[in-house]
Amino acid sequence: MVSPEDSEHQEDEIRDVIAAIDNHAGPQSLIVLAVVSKEVILKAKSRCSNASANIEITTEENLQTAISSLATKFSGKRLALIISKSHCFVTLRVPADFTSLDVISASQNKIHLESESTYCSVPLTAWSRRASYRDHELIVRPHVYLEVADYEFPSTDIPPPFKLTDEEDAPAAAKNIKTMMESSTTTQISSKQSNVLPWLAGAVGVGASVATGVSIVSNFEFGIWGAYVSCGPLVAAAGNAVGTGSLVMAGAATLGIGAAAAAAVYFIPWSKLAKWAAKGWDLFFIFVKSVWKFFKIAWNWFVSFLKLLIKAMKDFITHVANAVSWTGRALFSTMFGNSNSSGKGAFKSM
């Protein structure tokens, strides 16, 4: 039986999705695909008064199948993807059959497009640097965020140059980082770092000082899921795509302590930030330097950020330790059989 709270949540989801469909559907050149939870899909379909062959409602479980089916039937048209508030993290792969992709949050909730997501086989965070499909367009609406790709770290870890293992280390670490930021030390951007920090890659060439690219970060915030970075120059769009072949950030939002700016588009989970800080401090240093103008005028905000980072680092280190431990146990079991209750290996007879 559905509780009153769940029923209200479902009604909100349906109302938001139907309103978004009504706002965006209409042109024959536009295909609308709405993603809802499986609990409401039947009601959502029955209450979609704007139903037509150009509108489809599906669940996250069937999202990729729906995209592939629509691409076959409507090649050469534009796709508007409306995602309900029941989905915080979504992976999608949209083929080049659609000439544009417009990703819309049906409510004010954050929608995170995971780093495996692609359009025209191009990772979404690499869209502005694509070599082909220049006549295709990606439109990112407010409250939709692109998760950055992971980074291939060298075999030798580069740990923090100071203690960063307990929450009480945060104030001292903040002072150390401030000193590093104010020194003449510059960190060079490698091609891999440019790819993993896409807000720098568009304006800063390989080998250039990160200081050159700091000004292109227009806003920054962090929250329960991780950090969000907005970069400029951004193009505001009230409706459909503006220009051709561009990445359009539509609408506006106020993030963190910054002034109003176009919606942040890049998202970095705490787990990735922790990995950067624990394994590749040079990369993490570049990230902090790129958003330092926001931290330096809100010191307590920066210390809070470091405390959350330390918690995430603890989780990361524990996860790695458990993975190594599990691998060791699995190898031991393969070689010598299952461990007995005393913790000693049970040797197999030869």
N, C-alpha and C positions, 0 to 999 in steps of 0.2 A: 504493500500500500504506500502511496506517495504521501509524504508529510506535507503540511501546509507550506513550510519553508521551501521544500523542493518544488512544489507546485508553483509557487510564486517565482522562483528562479527560472523555471521552465517557461512560464508566461513572459517573463522579461526577455529571455533569449529569443523566443518566437517574435515578439513585438519588435525588437531591435533589428532582427534579420529581415523581416517583412518591410520595415521602414527603409532599410538600406537598399533592398531590391527596388522598391518604388522610386527611390531617389536616383538610381543609376540605370535602371532598365529603360528601354525605349528604342534607341537607334537599331536598325536592322543589322548594322555592321558590328554590334556589340553582343557578345555572349556573356551571360551572367551565371556564375556558378557559386552557390551559397553552401557553406559548410556548417552543419549544426551537429548537436549531440544526437546519438541514436535514440534517446528517450523522447525527442520532440520531432523527429523527422516527419512522421505521418501527419501530425497536427500542422506543422509548418507547410507541408505540401498542400493540405486541404484548405489552408487559410491564405494562400498566395493568390490574391485576386488578379494579380498582373501576370498570371501564368501564360506562357507561350512556349513555342519551340526553342526560343532563344534563352530560356531560363531553366536552370536545373538546380535541385537541392539534393545534397548528398551528405554523408558522414565522413569523418576523418579517415575511418577504416577503408572507405571506398573512394577516397579523394583521387588517388593516382589513376585508378581505373576510369573514373569520370572524366578526368583531364584528357586521357588518351582517347576516349570515345568521342568527346567533343572535338578534339583536334582533327580526327578523321572526318567528322561530319561537317565541320565549319572551318576548314582550312582557309586562311586568308583574312579571317575576321579578328576582332579584338576580344580579349578575355578580361572580364572583371571578376576577381575572386573575392567574395565577401566571407569573412570568417567570424563566427559567433564568439561570445565571451567564454564559452565552455572550453575553448582551445587556447592554451597559453603558448605552446610550442608546436610548430608545424614544419614538416619537411615536404617540399613540393618540387616536382620536376616538370617544367612546362616546355613543350617542344616549340620549334621555330614556326610551326604551322600558324600560330597566332602572331599577328603583327605587333601587338602590344599586350602587356600584362599590367593590370591595375590591381593592387592588393589593398583591401579595405577592411578595417576593423569595424564590425557592426555596432560596437559599443565603445565606451571610453577605456576598455581594458587593453592592456599591452598584449600584442601578438608578436611572438618572436619567430622569425623564419630561420630555421637552423642552418648551420654552415654548409650542409650537404645540398641545400636547395639550389636549383639552377633554372635558368631561362635560356633557351637556345643552346643548351649544354654548357653555358657559361655560369660560373658561380655568381650569385647575386652581388656579392661584395666586390667582384672584379668587373662588373658590368661597364663601368665608365672607361675601363682600359681594354675592352674587347677589341679584337682585330677584325672581326667580321660582324655581320648582322647590324650594320650601322643604321639601317633604316627601321630597325625594331626599337620599341620603346618600353622601358620599365618605369612604372609609376608607383611610388611608395606613399601611402596616405598616413595621416597622423595616427600615432599609437601602434605603428607597424615598424619592427626593428629587424635589422639584418645581423645575424650572429657572425662574427669574424671567424676566419678559418684558423685551424690550429697551426702550430709552428714546429718545424723539424729542428730539434735542438741538437747541438754537437754532442759527441760522446762524452765530453768532459763538462760537468756541470759548472755553471758560474753562479755561486750562491751570493746572497746579500753580503756586503762588506761590513756589516755590523749585526748585532744580535736582533733577531726578529722571530722569536719562537714563542713568546708569551704576550698576552694582551698588555701587560704593564711595560713592555718594551716599546710600545707605540710612540709615546711622547719623545723619548730619546732618539728613536729612529726618524721621527719627523724632523727633528733638529738636524740630524746628519744629512738627510736628503735636502733640506733647505740649504745647507752649506754647499753641497754638491751642485745644486741648481745655481747658486750665486757665484760659484767659482768659474774659472775660464774653461773648465773641462767641457769638451763637446763630444758627443757620441755620433759616430757615423752610421748611416742607414744602409744596410745591405739590401740586396734585391729581395731576399726572403723577408726581411723586416718590413720592407715596403709593401709586400703582398699581405702580410698579416696585420699591418696597420694601414688600412686603405685610405683613411682620411689624410695620411701623409703622402701616400703614393701618387695621388693625382697632381700634386704641386711640387713635390720634392724629388729630384732625380737621385739615382743610385750614387752613393758616396757623398751626398750633400749633407751639411750639418742639419740636425733636427731643428735647430733654432730658426732656420729659414721657414719651416713649415708650421711653427706654432700658431701663427696668426690665422691659419685656415680653420682651426677648431673654433666653431661659433658657439658651442654650448656643451655642457657636460653635467652628468648627474650619476649617482649610484643609488642602488636600492636593494631590496631583498634578493633579487635574482642575479645582480651583477652591476656592471657599469655601462653607461650609455654615452656615446659620443656623436655629436652633430658637427658636420663640417660644411664649409661654404667655399665658393659662393653657391647659394641654394636658389632654386627657381620655384616660386610659389605658383600653384595651379588651382584655380577655383573649380575646374571641371575636368575635361579630358586633357590629354597630353599637350604640352606647350613645346613647340619646336619639333625636331625630329632627331631620333637616335640618342636621346638624352636620358639621364636618370633624374626624375622629377620628385622632389619632396613637396607634397601638397599640404597646405594649411599651415598652422602655427601653433607653438606650444611654449610654455615657460619651463625651463629645466633648471633644477637646482637653484643656485644663487645668481645665475646669469640673467641677462635681459631676454625679452621675448625673441625667439628665433624660430626658424623653420624646424619641423619635427626632427628629433635625433633619429638617425637611421642605423648606426652601428651599435651592436650589443656584444659585451664580453662577459660570459658567465664567471662567477667567482672562482669556479674550478679552473678555468683557463688562466685567470689572473694569478692564482696561487701557483700554478705550474710555471708561469713565466718568472715569478719572483723566486721560486725555489730552484729552478734549473737554469734560467737564463736572465740574470739580473740586468745585463746590458739591454735586453729587449724591454724589460719592465721599466728600466730607467728612461728609455725613449718614450714609452707610454706616459709616464708621469710628467716628463718634460713637455710633452705635447699638450697637456691639460694643466700645466702648472699655474697659469694665470688665474685659474679658478680656485686652486688650493691656497695660493699665497695670500689671498684676501679673506680667507675663512679658515683660520688655523685649527679650530676645534673640529671643523668639518673634515679636515685632512687627517687629524688624529683618529677620528671615528672610522674613516676609510681604512686606515692602517690596522685598526683593531679587527675589523671585519675580514681584512686580508689575512691576518695572522690566524684567525679561526679557520679560514678556508685552507691555509697552508697546512694546518694541523690535520685536517681531513684528508688533504692530498697525500701527505707523508704517511698517514695511517693506511690509506688505500694502497699506496705503493708497497708498503711493508707487508700488508696482508697478501697482496698479489705475489710478491716474492716468496713469502712463507708458503702460500698455496702451491706455487710452482715447485718449491723444494720438496714439499710433502708428496706431491704427485710423482716427482722423479724418484723419490725414495721408495714409494709404493710400487712403482713400475719395476724397479731393480730388485727389491727385497720382499715384496708382498705387503699386505696391509699391516699397519701398526697395531700392536695389542694394547690392552688397557694400561700397561705400565709405561707406555711411551717408547718401548724399544722395538726395533724392527724385527719382524718374524722372518728369519732367513728361510728361503726355499731350499729343499734338498736338490742337489745337482744330479 
